[in-house]
């Protein structure tokens, strides 16, 4: 049974009793849709500059994607710790600890976001030089990235605030915030690029303002929550004990995401060596990967939250069911997306560009990696279950080896001898297969040991 907020009539989902399949699906689908919409709205930046500006402007935006994902992945990974920690407290019945945790989480998000504005201004140029961004797009890329960093406080507040709401089973209101902010993003993109001809500057400014709107909505939700979850600016502080607990779970996840993105930065630097058309084509095709990932990742996040609540309540039988349901639904959702987008790949790419050279590079990228994208679910979902059992270090170390070390070895040893666009992207399915096999094996080993210790 769900307990209700008497003031706002908002449900707190009890994940420790009742059926699981319907609750996991109803929880995961809004998350998946939110992530897909977030990616589609980000893709709108590329589509607008690609269709109404130039391939160089599109490449300038695309050359930043790996850097942006590197930073966001780290801090979103930390938010997993907030989600899991609060969910465990709900499951264990320690609701008196939740409010101080909420204020610690939001304070950390504000500090991180504001710090990134300053850091971003100074590191933008060195990072792009390190990635060997082509000279013809360098100045535009630096400008875009520096403006984009002004969106970081809003991005942090949205993601950390959404993690708080997800911990109580509320995945719908973050979706509403994302839909509205995404519509604003597209609207501003069209105005700034088509009417005012601001090109790269315009899409960057649109991103800042739309993210501020989304963050504002999430703050409003928290300010009007029931007392246990209610945010008060007067109470903003960092509780050292809760911060340490959050970092214990979230830091390995954040480092995993950052290292994962770091390997993509290295790959992006190799893509840059093929020129602006290759950058634009690879960037457009990468949106296919993101949409498939988002469809699966909703169930990976559900695995974290549902496992956390049931682990906190010592319902280990339900933890096992969470793994089976999340894995089946998550991988299945990814397979469906891969099939649909593969059939309509040319139509989708034409939304971004009509340049034949760019389209050719995009198709090579799709055929080399995207058809196997469902393999990501094998390690993301099993890793989510491990984090829900407070074993966050294992999936982090495995992913660092499988999706970073392996890729770096491949890029620095195989690619110099086989320097072609297709061979470069074969590293993705190989790393997904390796990482998935190891993570699932470790999950079953750890699960057997942990549950036996608590019997």
N, C-alpha and C positions, 0 to 999 in steps of 0.2 A: 504494500500500500504506500502511496505517496503522501508525505506530510505537506501541509499547505501553509503558505505565508498568509497570515490573517489580514495583513494590510493590503497587499497587492495580489493575493490569490495566486501566487507563483509556486509551482510544485518543486519539491525537493525529492528527486527520484531515489527510492530505496532500492538499491541494486542487489541487496543481499537476500531478498525473498521473491517468490513468484517466478514467472517464466522469464527466460533470458533472451530468446531470439527476438521477440518483438521489441523489448526494451533496447537491445543493442542496435537493432536496425533503426528505430526511431531516434536514437541518440546519434548514430553515425551518419545518417543521411544528411541532416542539416550541416554537420561538420564537413562532409564531403562536398556538398553544394556550396558552402561558404568558401572553401578552399578553391574549388573550381571557378567560382565567380571572381574570387580575388585574382586568380591567374588570368582569367579572361579580361578583367579590367586592366591588369598590368599589360596584357597583350594589346589592349587598345592603344597604348602608347606606341607600340611598334607598328600597328596597323595604320594609325593616323599619319605618322611620319613616313612610313613606307609608301603609302598611297598618295599623300598630299605634299611630301617634301622631296626626299631623295634617298637612294641607297646609302649614301654616306651618312645621312642623319639617322637612318635606321641602324647602320653599323655602329654609330656612336652610342646609341641607346643599348644595343645588343652587347657591345664590348664591356659594358658595365654589369651585365647580369650576374656573372660569376662572383664579382666582388660584393655586390649587394647581397646575393644569396649566402655568401660566406659569413657576413656580419649578422644578417637576420637569423640564419640557421643556428648560430651560437646562442643568441638571446632567446629565441623561441625554444631551443632545447632546455634552457634554464627554466622556462615557464612550465615545462613538463614536470619539474620538481615541485612547483607550486600546486599544480593539478593533483599530482599523486599524494602530496602531503595532506592537503585539505580533504581529499577523498578518504584517505586512511583514518583521519580524525572523525569523519562522519561515520565510517564503518565501525570504528571502535567506540563510538558514543561520546567522544571527548569534544563536544561542541563548544565548550567554554574557551577552547584554544583557537577557534577558527577566526574570530574577529581580529585578534592581534596578528595572526598570520596574514589575513587579508591586507592589513595596513603595511606590513613588512613587504609584501609582494608589490603593492602599488608604489611604495617609496623606492624600492630597488628599480622598478621600471622607469620612474622619473629620472633618477640619477643616471642610469645607463643611457637613456635617450638623450638627455642634455649633454652628457659627456661626448657622445658620438658626433654631435654637431661640430664641436671644436676639433675632435680628432679627425673627422672626415675632411675638413678644410685642408689640413696639412698633408694627409696621406693620399689624397685623390690622385695627384699627379705622379708621385713615386710608384703607386700601385699600377697605374696604367702603363707607365714606362716599363716596369718589371714584367708586365704581361705582353709587352711588345705590341701594343695597339698601333695600327698603321698611322703613319704621319698625317694622312689626309683626314683622319677622324679624331686625332688626338685632342685638339683644342675643344671641339664640341663635346667629346666624351668627358673631359675634365669638368667642363661647365655643368653638364647634366649631373654628374656624380656629386659635385659640391652642393648643388641646389637640392638634390635628392636627400642628402644627409639632414636637411632641415625637417624632413618628415619623420626622422627617427624617434623623437619623443612620442609622437602620436602612434607610431607603429608599435612601440614598446607597451604603451598604455593599452592599446587595443588587444594585443596578444596576451599580455599578462592578465588583464581584466577578463578576457574571454576564458582564460584558463581557470580563473576563480569560478565563473559561472558554470563551466563544464563540470567542475568537481561536484556540483550538486545536481548534475543531470540536465542543466539548461544549455542546450546547444542551439536553440532557436533564435534567441535574441541577438547573439553575435552574428547570426545569418542576416537578420533584419538590418543590423548596422552596416554589414558589408554590402548588401544590395543597394541601400541608399547612398553610401559613400561611393560605390562603383558607378552608379548612374551620374553622380556629380562629376566623377573623374572623366567619364566619356564626354559629357556635356562641355566641360572646361577644355578638354583636349581639342574638340572641334572648334570652339571659339578661338582659343589661343593660336592654333596652327593655321586654320583655314581663313579666319577673318583678320587676325592680327599678324599672321606670318611669323610667329615666334619660334616655330619648328621645335628644336630640342629644348630650348628654354621653356616653351609653352607646356610641353608634356611633363616636364619636371615640376613646374609650378602647380599644375593640375594635380599631380600626385601628392604634393604637400597639403594642399587645401582639402582634398577629398579624404586623406587619412586623418586630418584634424577633425573633420566632421564625424568619422567613424569612432575615433577615440572619445569624442565628446558624448556620443550616444552611450558607449559602454560605461563611461563615468556616471552618466545619469542613471543607468540601470543599477549600478552599485550604490549610488547615493540614496536610492529609493527602495533598497532591499530591506528584508526583515532584519531585525537587530543583529542576529548572528553574523550575517554577511555584509551588513551596512557599512559603507565607507564614510568616514568623516575626515575632512582635511585637517582638523585640529588634532586628530590622533595619528597622523602620519609619522612613522618612526621605523627604525630597524631593530627588531628583536634578534639579538645575536643567536640565541638557541634555535629559533625557527629558521633563521637565515642559513645556519649550518645544516640543518635537516633538509632544507630545500636544495642547497647546493650539493649535498650528498647524492641526491637523486638526479637533480637537474644538470649539474656540472658535467658529469660524464656524457649525458645526452647532448649538451651544448657543444662539448669538445668533439663529439662524434659528428655532429652536424657541421661544425666548422672545418674539421679535417676532411670530411667528405667534400665540402665545397672547395677546400684548398686543392684537392686533386683535380677538381673541375676547373679551377683557375689555371693550373698547369696545362690541362687539355685545351682550355680557351687560348692560352698563349700560343699553342701549336696551331689551333684553328686560325689565329691571327696571321700566321705565316703564309696562309693561302690567299690573303687579300680581303678587301671590303665585301665583295660578293659572297665569299665563303662565310664570313662573319654573319652577314645578313641572313643567308640561307640557313645556317646552323641555328641561329637565334630563333628564326620563325619555326623551325622544326622542333626545337626544344619545347615549345608550348604544347606539343603533343604529349611529351613525357610528363610535363607538369599536370596536365588534365588527368592522365591515367593515374599518376601518383596521388593526386587529390582524392580520386574516387576510392582508392585503396586506403589512404591515410586516415580517412574518417573512421574506419574500423580499427586501425592501429591505435588511434587515440582512444577509441572506445575500449580497446583491450587494456590500456593503461588505467583508465578510470574505473572500469568494472572490476578488474583484478585488484586494484587498490582497495576499493570498498570491501570486497569479499575477503581479501587477505587480512584487512584490519578487523573484520568480524570473525576471522578464523573459519570461513566457509570454503575450505580447500576443494571440496567436490565441485563447487560452482566455479572456482578458478579454472579448473580443467575444462569445464564446459565453455567458459569465456574464450579460451584458446581455440577450441574447435569451431565455434560459431564465427568468431572474428576472422580466423584464417580462411574458412570456406567463403564467407561473404566478401571479405576484402579482396582476395585473389580473384574471385568470380567477377566482382565489379570491375577490376582492372582489365580482365580478359574482354569483357563486354565493350569497354571504352576502346581498347586496342582494335577490336574488330570493326567497330563503327568508324573510327577515325582513319583506319587503313583503307576502307572502302571509299571514303570521301576525301582522301588526302589532297588531291589536286584542287578541289573546290575550296578546302580550308586554307591551303597555302596562298591561293589567289586573293584571299581576304587581306593578306599582308603585302603582297607584291605581285606585279605582273612582269617583272624583269626575268627573261628566260634563264640567264646565268644564275641568278639567285635561286630560282625555282629548282634548277638542276642540283645545286648543292643541297637544298632542303630535302629533295627526294633521296639522295645518297644517305643523308643523316637518318632519315626515317627507316629505310630498308636495312641499315647496318645495326640499329639498336632498338628502335621503338617496337618492333614486332615481338620482342622478348620482354617487354617492360613489366609484365605481370610477375616476373620472378622477384621483383623488389619486395612484394608482400611477404615472401617467405621469411625474410629477416626483419622487416619492420614490425610485423605483427607479433612474431615470437619475441623480438626484443622489447616490444611494448608490454607483453606479459611479464617479462623478467623485471622491468622497471616497476610494474605494479606490485611485485613481490619484494621491492626494495633492493633489487640486485641490478642496479643500473650500470655498474662498471663492466659487466660481461659483454652486453651488446655493444658498448662503446669500443672496447678493445678489439672485438671481432671486426666491427665495421672499419675501424682505423686500419686494420691489416687488409681486409678484403676489398674495401672501396678506396683506400688511399695508397697504402704501400704497394699493393699489387699493381694498381694503375700507374703509379710513378715508375715502377720497374718496367712495365710494358712500354710506357711513353719514351723512357730514356734508353731502352735497349732495342726494342723491336721497331719502333717508328723510324729511327734514323736509317735503318736498312730498308724499310718499306714505307717511304714517305708519300702516302697517298691518303686522300680524304676518307675513303671507306675503311681502310685498315685502322685508322685512328679511332673510329667509333665502335669497332669490334670489342674494345676493352670493356665497354659497359656490360653487355650480356655475360661476358666471361666473369667479371667481378661480381655481378648479381648472383650467378649460380654458385660461385665459391662461398660468398658470404652467407647466402641462404642455407646452404648445407651445414655449415659450421654452427650458425646461430640456432637452428632447430635442434641439432644434436645437443648443444649446451643447454638449451631450454629443458629438454627432457631429463638430462642428468641433474641439473639444479633443482628442478621441480620435485624429483623423486627424493632428493636429499632433504630439501627444506620442509616438505610436507611430512616426511618421516620424523624429523626432529620435533615437529609440533604436535604429533599424534599422542 
